[in-house]
């Protein structure tokens, strides 16, 4: 039985990257604990891949420092950083067998023949490819090729593993299967993983913590649960999961503040006066008939725009004054509401989140 790797601690200190007049990453500060699985999540052009490339050494930071186990590696070349990499495009050697591809980095790191054999066998076993060791990459499916790339990256047991959207070219079933394998391998090895993705569900499924990027800056850092329930700003709330958003104002009321609309007021601890949005996740909203008297919390009028049956539930797209979004209802309620029907949305006040529209986490905000 193999022993676990001692995962590396990673720290980014005020990292930035400029390409001419374009700032691809700005003031990135992040501490990753040994053995932690961190995902860098954001849309295209948000700065997540640029940040990963600076950690790997493919890009030189315009400012700031990168530390691994408290050692400054900012100016250390790629081959001396002792970092494993898995790419979206697999990057396998087409003229080498599966076994030789996995063995290659072991040779580069000076493993002797017996050590290479043992480590290669173990890596292929972890990704369930022992029977494919003699095949060439062209004889493998996309999912199998990505498994080879993963085996190659973990064969020499690096303390830090970087993964750049490794599953994005695969179909849904393959992605979900490999997600399960990646989680298992991470638990088995104990290595630190920094994983880039634009897929919110993938980040939620894999990560201990998620770092949300937008426009080159970290917007929020937290566990999947923290980000889903307590987004720090409008971007995070809309990017990470479906929701209902309602426009309003935060105003002073006596000694406190309230979120104010014509149809309801809610007290809030947010002391930022001005435009704001109230965010509610789909599972926290109840759809009721427009004539219903059963209203236990804040209530707004809405119209059903569309309805999608998704197996265990029905997803309703709704529109209301100053807002709209998605509500989910039990599948048994599929015939309750029709497209174009006027309904009421109601929810418990403590299940909503009020976000000032001016909020922007310039240097990242821990939940």
Order of alpha helices (4+ residues) and beta strands (2+ residues): beta-beta-beta-alpha-beta-beta-beta-alpha-alpha-alpha-beta-alpha-beta-alpha-beta-beta-alpha-alpha-beta-beta-beta-beta-beta-beta-beta-beta-beta-beta
